[in-house]
C-alpha cells in the first residue's frame, strides 16, 4: 500500500481527539510533567514553520514523557489582547473581537493538523471575560497590597501605536512592536511596584535551570549596584541633595553637581536662581528628548549652571556649583550625581565643555595614569584626598563611608536599574482596569462580585493619540455609581498592558474552567511549577521577568506554594530563509499548510527536528524537507520486509538498534533532536539492507519514531496488528551488554611514558596484551637490550612496561 500522509494524518487526528489521548488527568498516581509553550498572539496571517519549531520540540518531549509513565499537562491558549491584534483590526477595519476569533480558529486548525497533542479541554483566551475577570482580580490583589499605584510620570509614548510603553518595550529608543521613535510625555499612569521584588528576582535566578544568557539579561536589567548615598547640603539652606555613587573613593575629586531637569528641589529655588527663565527653557527642551537620546554616550552633554546656589562637598566642605543636565534622569538613582571629571568620562567631557576644574584624586597602582586626554576610571591609589591619600580605592571607600556615616552625611545602600512596571495603556483592545473615580471617595476598586468589568464593543476603537483611551468616548461605559457611596462616578478608561494577562496564564491551565476563583490551590499544587517552558529568548526582560514577579507576589499571599514559575527554560533557535528571519514583510515565509499539503505533517515535524541544533538559528532548506520525506517513505516500505516468524538472529543489527535506543533517549533529554534523527536515519538505512526484519526490531524502530512522527507510526503500529495506540507502549530501554564496544584503544607505556597505541579486542587478556606490546616496533626501540622488571596491565585502557 502506498504511503498517503494526508489521509493517514487526518484519520489519526480524529482518533486521538475521540480517545482524548493527550488529556491531562487531575487525579493520577503517575508522576506529573507540565510542559508549556509560550502561548501565541493570534495573528491573522496564522503561524509559519518558524513558530512551529518550539511547538514541535515540546510535543516530542511530552509524547515521550507519556510513554515513560508520566501524567502530562501540555496545554495551549491565546494571548489575544494587545497591540498586534488591535493594529491588524485598525488596518483592516475589522473589529478586533471578530478578527481575533477568526485568527484563533485558523491557528488552532494549523496546530491540530501538525499533530500536536495539546489538551484542548484546557484552552484559554486572554480576551474572553471568563479569563480577564481574573486578570482584573490579580490587579486588585496588587492594589489592595499597595503594589498597584497611579502617578504622573515621564513615560515612553509611541506616536504610531498611540500608547505608552513600559521601559522593557523600548529597544534602542524605538517601539519594540512597530519600530517608531519613542517620545517622552508626562501622563498620569498606573504602575506595579516590581522594584519591591528586585532583590528576590535577582537572587532567585540561582534556583532555576535556565540558559545562562537569559539569567544574565535579567541580572543586567535589574542592575544591582552596591554603593553609598551621600548628602550634599545646599549653601545657606536647610535642604540637601542626596546622590548615589559606587565610587565614594573619588569624593575629593567632586568639582560640581548635576541634577535632572525634573528634580523637585528646583521648585524651592525659583526666586533664588537668577537665571531661572533660562533654566525653564532648558527643562522644556529636555522633556522632548527620549531617554536613549539623553543617556547616549556619543552625543554632547549639555547643561546649565544654577546661578546663585551652590552645594557643599561633605568630605572637604568646599563649595561646588550645581548644574541641571539632561544626561541625568530622575528615574535613575536619586536624580542627581556628584561629578568627578577626572575619573568619569561623561563628567570629563562635560567639564571640558563648561570649563570646570578637573582634579585628579586616583592614581593607577603603577603611577602611570594620566587625565590629560581622558578620565582615569579604574580603581587605584588615592591622592589629593586629605587623610585618605595613599589608601587603595577599596580601603578608601570603606573609610570614607565610615567618616560620612558618623556625621550622618552618608550610608551604604543598594540601588537597582529596574523601574516600576508601567501597566496602563491608552488603547481599546485590553482588559479594563477595575478602578472607579468618585468625587467624594476618590479611587475606589471595583468589588470582586462585580468582576469582570467587561470591555464594551464600540465601533470607533482607534487610539486617540491624546493620552486617552478610546473607551473615554463611551458614556455608557464611563458613567457608573460609586460602589462605596452610590454617588455618580466614572470608570478608569485605560486598559491593562497585555503582559499583565500573560503573567499568570500558566496558572489558569491547571484549573481553566473554574468560575469561582482564578485557580484551585490543590490543582495548582498538583501541577505547578511548570517543569519545562519552551519559547523565544526575546521575552527575557518582559514576560519572563513579569511572570516571576507575579509568582513571588502570589507566593507571599499564600495562594501558591512555589517561588519560581518555570523550573526549566529552553529557548529554540530562530529559522531563517534566504538569509533573513522569516516574516511576511520579507516575503520569505513558509507556511505549515503548504508543507503539510505537499509532504505531510510528519515530514514537517521531522525536518523541524533535524534541520540544526535546537537552540541555534538555522536556515530553512527545501532539499532538507525532501530528504525527511524520503526517510519516512523508507520507514513505510520496511513493512514489506517484516517476517512474523523470524527470530532475532542478526547480532550486528541488534547492536545498532540498542545503540540507537540509547542515543535517541539521551539526545532527546539533552535537546539534541537533530542528532537523534541522524541516528534513526542510520538505523533505517541498515534495516533497508536486510532481506527480512523481525517484527520486534521493526516495532522498536517505529516506537522510537513515534513522538517525532506520530501519524505514520500509529498507522504502521495498527497494521502490525496492535489494537491500542502506540503511545500506550512504554518507551524502549537498551540492553547494556549489546551497546558495549568490541574494540578499544590500548595505550602502551614504557616507564609511564606513552610510546605507542593500538586497537585491540576489548576483552584482550594480559598475556595477549604483553606479547602484542613487546612486539610493537615503536616499543622495541625503548626496551631492546634492557631488563623488564614488571608489566602493569589495566584492562581496556593501558599496559605499562617497567624497565
N, C-alpha and C positions, 0 to 999 in steps of 0.2 A: 504494500500500500504506500502511495506517495505521501511525503510529509507536507501537510497543509496547515501551516501555523495559524492562519486567521480563523479557520474553522475550529481547530483544537482549542485555541485560546478563549474564544467566546464560550465554548462548551464548559470549560473548567471554571471560568469566572462565575458563571451562573451556578455551577455546582458548589463552589466554595461559599457563595452567598447563601445558598439554600441550606447548607450544613452549618453555617455560622462558624466556619472552621477557625477563623482567626479572632474570634471574640474573646475578650479577657473576662475571666471569672472573678467576681469579688470575693467569693469564698472558695478556697482551694488549699489542699495540703501541699501543693507543689511550691517550690521557691519562686518568688516573683522576679520579673525582669521588666522594667519600664524603659522602653526605647522611644525617643521622641525626636521628631523633625521640627525645625523652626517652621511654624505654620506660615503659609504664603499669603502675600497680598493677592486678592482675586483680580488679576489683571485681565482686561477684556481680550487681550491677544492670546490668552492662555499661557501655558508654560512651554519652554523649549527643552532640548536634551541637556542643556547646561543645568537647568533647575533639577532635572531628574537624577543627576549624578548622586547627590547625597541621599535622595529617597531610595535609590537602588541599594546603596550601602546599608541603610537602616533595615530595609526589607530582608536582605540577605541575612543579616545578623539575627533579626528577630525570628525568622523561619528556622534557622539553625538552633537557636535557643529553645524553640518549641520542641524540636527533635531531641534536644538534650534534657528534656523533662521540666522546663520552666513554664510557669503561668505568665504569659507575656501580655503586656499592655502596649499596643502600638497604635496610637490614635492620630486623627487628622482633623484640622479645623481651618478657620479662615480669619485672617487679620484684616477685617473688611472695612473698618473706619480709616479715615486719614486722607492725606493729600493725593496719593496715587489714584484712588477710586474717584475722588471728587474732581481732580483735574481732568480725568477722562470724561466725566459727566459734563463738565463745562465745555470741553472741546466738542463733544458730540451733541450736546443739548438733551441728552437722555438723563433723567433723574437718577442720582446715584443709587437709590433704593432699588431701581429696576436694573440698571447696568451691572451692579454688583451681584445681584442674584443670578443674572444671566452668565456672568463670568464664573461664578462658583459652580454652576451646573456644568459648564464646559470643562473646567479644570478637573472636577470630580470624575467626569467621564474619561478624561485622559489618564488619571491615576488608576482607575479601575481597569482600563484597557491595557495598562502596563503590568497588571497582575500583582499590584501591591496589596499586601494583606492587612489593610487598616481595619480597625474596629469601628465601622461606620455608625454603630449604635451610640457612640460617644461623641459624634461630630458636634462641633461648636462653631458659632459665628459671632464675632465681637460686635457686629452691628444689629444683632437681634436683642429686643428688650429683655428676653429671658437671661441674656448674658450681661448686658451693660447695666442692668439693675444692680448686679453685684460689683461691677466696676465702680458705680456710684457709692455703693456701700463701703467699698475699700477707701474711697476718698473721704467719706465721713469718719471712718476709723482714724485716719491720719488727722483730720480736722479736730476731732474730739481729743486727740492726744497732743494737740498743739503743734503738729508737724506739717499741717497744711495752712498756709497763711497768704495774705494778699498785701502787696505793697507796690508803690510806684517805683519803677526802676528803669535804668537804661537797658533796653532789650535789643536783640537781633531781629530785624524786620526784613522779610523778603518782599521786595516790591512786585515780584512776579507772582508768587504764591499768595501775596497779600495777607500774611500772617506772621506772628512772631515765631522764633525758633529757639530751642534750647541751645546752649553753647556746644553741646555734643553734635548738633545737627548743622553746624557751620564748619566747613572744611576749607582751609586757606582763604577765609573771608567770603566764601561763596555758599549758597544754599546747597545742602547735600542732595536735594531732590531735583532741582532744576538748573543749578549752576549759576544762578544770577548773583551779582554782587549784593551782599547784605548791607543794610543801612542800620544805624543806631537811632532808636527812638525812645522817648520816655512815655511809658504807659503803665497803668495800674494792672498788675498781673497776679496770677496765682502761682505759688511755689510749693514744693515739698522739701522739707529740711533733710535732704540726703546727707548734708555735711555733718549732722549729728552722728552719722554712722561711718564717717570717713576712716577712723582708726580700725574699726572692725572689718570694714570692706577691704582694707589693706592687709591686715594681719591674717585674716581667714583664707586668703588666697593659698596659703600653705596647706590647707585642708583638702583641696580639690585636685583631681587628676586632669589637669587642663594643659594644653600646649603652652610652653613657656613664653612664646611670643604674645599670647593673649594676656597672660599674667603681667608681663612687662608693660603692655599697653595700658592695662588698668592701673598698675602702680604709678606709671608716669602721669596718667590722667588725674589720679587722686593727688599726686605730687606732695608727698610729705616732706616738710623742711623743719629740722630742729634748729632753733636759734634763740635769739634774745629780743624781747620787746624793750625798747629804750625810750624814755620820756625826754623830749626836748621842750623845755619851758619857753614861752614867748616872753621876750623882754618887756618889763613893766606891765605884766598881766598875770592873772591867776590861771590862765589857760595854758594847756600844753598840747604838743603834737606827739603821739606815740608813733614809733617806727619799728618795723620788724626787720631784723638782719641776721644772717648766718655768719657774718664777719665782724663780730664785736671787736676783734683784734685790730681792726682798721679805724677805730673810732677817733683816734687823734688826727687822722687824715681827713675827717669830715670838714669840708670848707664851705658847704652850702646845703640847703634842704630843697626838696621838690615835693610839692603836694599835687594831688589830682585836681583837675578843674572842677570836679564835682564835690570836693571836700567840704563838709558842712561848716568847718571852722571859719571859712571865708566870710560867712554872713555876720560874724561877730566883729569884723573889722572894716565894714563898708565905709565908715566915716574916717577911719584912721589911715586907710590905704589911699595915698594921694593920687595914684593912677588907676583908681578902681574902674573908671569907664573903659580904659584900655583893657583892663583885666576881663571885664564883662564881655567885650567883643571877642576876646580870645576864647573864653568859655563857650560862647555860642558857636564859634568856628569848630571847636573840639567836638561838640555834640554831633556834628555831621560826619565825623570820621568813624570808621569801623574800628573794632578792637584790633584787628590784624594790622590795619594801617598805623595805629598808634604804637603798637609794640614792635613793628618791623625794625630790625637792626640795620637795614640798608638805607632807610630814609633819615633825613636830617632831623635831629631832635630839637624841637622848638620850645620856647618858654618865655615867661615874662616875670621879672622880679617884682615882688610886692613891696612897693616903696613905703618906707617909714615903719615897717615892722621887721623884727629880727628874732631869731631863736638863739638859745644858749646851749652850746655843746656841753653836756653834763660831765664830761671827763676832764675838761680843762677850763670850763666857764667862759670860753671865748664866744663872741657873737658871730653868728653865721647868717647870711642873707637867706630869705625864703623866696622860692620861685613857684609858679604854677607851670606844669609841663604836661602836655597831653600824652607823653610816653609813660606816665604813671596813672594807673587805673584804681578807682575807688574799690573795685571788687577784689583786688589782689592785696593781701596783707592788710595794712591799716590805711591804705590810700595815701601814704607818704613814705619818702625814702630819705635816708641820710646819704648825701652824695660824697663819695670818696674818689675823686677823679684819678688819683694816682694808681688806684687798684680796682677800678671797674671801667671797662672800655666805654660803656654807654655814657657814664659820667665824664670820662676823659674827653670824649668828643664834644659833649655839651659845654664843659668848662672851657675848652679851646675856643668854641664859637662865642662864648659870653665873656671871655677874658677873665675868668675866675682863677684863683690860686690853685695850684696842684702841688700838694705836699706829700712827699714820699715817707711812708711810715713802716713799710715792709721791705726788707731786702731778701734776695734769694740766699740760700744757705751758703753758696759759694761766693756771694757778694758781687756777682757779675750782672745783676739785674739793672735795667735802665728804663726810665719812664720818659725819655725824650720824645719817642715816636708813638708809643702806645702804653696802655696801663699794664702793670705787672699784677696779674690776677691770682697767682698761686700763693700757697702758704709759704712762710719763710721765717725770718728773724726780725723782731720789732726794732725800729729805730725812730728817733724823734718822738718817742712816746712816754716821756717822763720816767716814772719809776718802773714802767713795764718794758722799757728798752732792754734789748738783748735776750728777752724771752722768746721761745718759739711761738708760732701762731696758736698752736693748740694750748700751750700753757697760758698764754696771754688771754685767750678767750675766757678760760675759767677764772683767772684772777680779776679781769675787768668786770665780769658778771658779778663776782663777789663784792667788788667795790661799789657797783651800782645798786645792788640789792640792799646793802647796808644803808644806803641813803634814799631808799625807796624810789630809785630812778630807773630801775630795770629788773627784769626777771626772765628766767628761762621759759621758753614757750615753743609749742609746735604749731606750725601753720600748714594749711593744705591749699593746693591749687584748685581742688574740687569746689565748685559753687553749687548752691541750691538749685534744684531742678525746676525749670520754668515749665509749667504744665498746661497753662491756658492757651487756647488758640482762637483766633477771630475768624473761624471757619464754620461752615454749616455741618459738614459730614463728620460728626463725632458725638461722643456721649455728652449730653448736657451736664454742666457742673451743678450739683444739687444744693444750691445756696439761694436764699431769698433775702431781699433787702427791704427792710421795714424802716420807715422814718422814725418810729418810736423804739423799736427793739434792736435796730442795727442789723448786722449779719445774722441770719437765722438758718441753721441747717435744715434741710427737708427731713421730716420724720421718716424713720425707716419704713413705717407702714405705708407711706405714700410713694415709695420707690416702685418702679423706676419713674424718673422724670422723663417721659417719652419725648423723643425727638419728633417734632411735628413735620408733616410732609408739606413743605412750602414750594411754590413754583419758582420764585426768584432766590435761588440758593447761591448765587455768585457772591464772592467776597467783596466787601465794600471798599477796602483799602484805606478806610478812615479810622482804623483801630477799633472797629466794632464788628461783631459777628452779624451775618445776615439774619440771625434769629431776633436781633433788635428791632427788625421791621414787623415782626409778628405780634400784634397787640394781644391776640388770643393766647399766645404762649407766655408773654411777659406778665400780663396782669393776673394777680393771684392774691389770695388773702394770707396774711401773716399767720403762720401756724401757732404763734405764741399768743398774740392779742386779737387776731381777727381783723385787723385794720387792712386797708388796701396796701398792697406791696408789689414788688417787682422781682421777677426771676433774674438770676445771672444768665447772660446770653452767650458767654464764651463756652466753648466745648473743650473737652479734655484731649490732650496730646494722645495720639493713638498708641504711643508706647506705654501709657498707663494701662490700656486694655491688655497689652501683651505681657505686662509684668507679672501677671498671676495666672495666665491661661493654663499653664501646665498643672495647676491645682484643680481646675474645674474638670479636667478629663477624668479624674478619679471619681467624680460624682456629678456628671453633666446634666442629669435630669432633676436634680434637687431644686425644689421650688421654695423651700423654707429657709435655706441658708446657702452660702456660696459653695460649701462642701461639708460633708460629714467627717468629724475628726477621726473616726475609726477607719473610714475608707482612705483618708489621707495617710494614716499610719500604715495601712496595708500596702499602699503603692509608692509612696514618696520616701526619699527624694528620687528624682529621675536617675536611673542607672547609667544611661548613655544618651547624650544630646548631640545631634548632628546638625551643623548649619554653617553659615558663612562667617569668616573672620571679621567682616565689616561691622559686625554688631558688638565688637569688644567693649567699646565705651558708651554704647547705647543700651540696647536691650539686655545684654548680659549683666551690665552693671546695675540697671534698674531692677531686674528680676532678683538679684542678690539683695538689694535694698529692701524690696517688698518682703522677701523671705525672712530677713532678720527682724523686721518690724512685726510680722505675724508671729514669729517665734517669741518675741518679747511679750506679745499679747496672750501667749499661751494657747494660740489657736492651732499651732502646728508644733511638732516635736523635733524639728531639724533646723539647722542653722544655715545650710547651703542648699540651693535648689537642684544643682546638677553635679552629681558625683564625678562623672567623666564627660569631657567635651572633645568632640572631633570636628575639625574644620576641613571640608572637602576642597580640593583644588578647583580652580575655575577652568572652564572649557573655552578654548579659543578656536576661531575658524578664520582662515586667511590672515592669520597673524594678529587678529584683534578679538577682544571679548565679544561673545555673541550678543547682539542686540538688534532690534528691529530697525533702528535708525541706520545701522551699518549695513543692513541688508545681508547679513551672514547667519541668520537664524536657521536651525534645522529643527523641525517640529517632530515630536514623538508620533503624531498622527501619520506623517509621511513614512517614517521608518517602519512603524507597525503595519501599515497597509502594504508596504513593499516586501518587508523581510520578516515581520512578526515581532511581538513584544520580547520574546525570549532572546532573539538575536540582539535587539537593542540593549537589553539588560546585560547580556554577556559582554558586549562591547564597552558599555559604561564601566564595567569592572576591569576589563582588560587593557583599556587604552593608555594607562600610565599609572604611576604611583598615586594612591588615593588622595594624598594631602598636597599634591603638587599640580600646578597648572599644566594643561596638556592641549595639544592641537587635535581637533576632530579630523578623522580620516575616513572617507567613504570606502576606501580599499579595506580598512580595518573592519568595517561593518560586514563587508562581503566575506572576509575571512572567518568571522564568527558564524556567519550563516552556513558556510561550508562545514564548519566543525559540527554544528547541530544536525546537518544532513548526514554526516558520518555516524553520529550517535544513533540516529534514527535507523539507518540501514544495518547497523550492527545487530539489530533484531534477527536478521536473516541468518546470522551465524550461531544463534543460541541453540544449544543442544541440551535438552532437559535431562538426558541420561548421562551426560558427560560429567565425570567426577573432576576434582581439582587435581590435575596432573602436571600442569605447566608451572614448574618451580620458578622460572625466570619471570613470567608474568605475575605470579603470585607475589614475588618480592616487590616488583614495581608497583603493584596495586596497594600493598601495605605502606610502602614509602609515600605513595600519593595520598593515602588517607592521613598519614602523619603530617605531611606538608600542607595539605589543604586545611586541615584542622588548625594548625598553628598559624598559618598565613591569615586566615580569616580573623583569628583572635588578635593578631597584630596589625590588622587593616592592610595587609599586603595582598589585596584581591587580584592584582594583575599577575603576580607570580603563582597564585593558586590556580588561576585559569591556565597559565602556561603548563603547570604540572599535569592538569587534566588533558590538555592537548597532547602531551607526550604519551599519556596512558591510552588515549583514544587511538592514536596512530599505531601503537604497539598492538592493541586489540584488533585493529584493522588487518594486521599481518597474519593473524591466526586463521586457520581453516574453520575451527569451531571454538565457541565460547561456552563455558559453563554458565548456567543461569545465575548462580550465586555471584560469580565475578561481575557479570553484566549488571546485576541488581546493585551491587556495591558502587559501581560507576555512576549509575543514574541517581542513587541516593546522594552521592557527593555533589552532583549537579543540581539537585532539587531546589535548594534555596536560591540558586543563581538563575535557573531556567525552569520555573515550576510547571508551566503548562505542558511542555513536551515530556517532562518526566512523569507527570500524572498520567498522561496518555499511554506512555510505554509501560508504566507500572501496572496499569489496568490490563493492557494487552498480555502481560506476562502472567495474568491470572489472579492478581491481587485485588481484593474487593475493597479494602479500606484505603484511605488516602495515604500517599507516601509520607505525609507529614505526621502520621501516627507511628511511623517507624523510629526506632532510636538511631541517633547519629552513630555511624560506624566507628569502631575502635581498631587500631592496628595491633598486630602481633609483634611485640618487641624482638622476638627471635628472627622474624622474617625481614626486619629492616637493618639487621647487623651487616656491616660491610664484610666482604670476603677477603679483601686485600687491605694492607696498611703499609705505611712508610716506616721502615726500621732505620733509626739513626745509629750509625756506627762511630764510636768514640775510641780514641787511644789516649789513655791518661786524662780522661774527662774532656778532651777536645774533639770536636766533630771532624772526622776525616772522610766520611762517605755517607750516602743514603741509598737505600734500595727498597723497592716494593716487594713485599713478601705476603704469603698467606697469613691471615690474621691469627690462625692457631698454630703457627710455626713453633716447634719445640726448641728448647735451649740448645740441644746438641746440633740440630739443623742450623740454628742461628749462628752458633760458634763456627761451624765448618764454613758457612757462607761468608761470614765476616772476615775470617783469616784468609780466604781465597781471593778476596777483592784486591785488584791491582793497586788502588789508591791506599789501601790499608797495609799492603806488603811493604811499601816504602818506609813505613814507620815502625814495623815490628821485626823486620828482617835482621837476623843475627843477634836478636835480643831475646832475653828470657821472659816468658809470660808468667807473671806472679799469680794472677787470678783474672777471671772473667765475670763481670756482673751483667745479668740479663734481666731487663724489665719487660715483661710480655707486652706486645703491641706497641712498644714505644722505642726502646733503645737497647744496645749492647755496648758495654764499655770494657775494653781490653787494657788491663793494668800491667805495665812492664817495668 
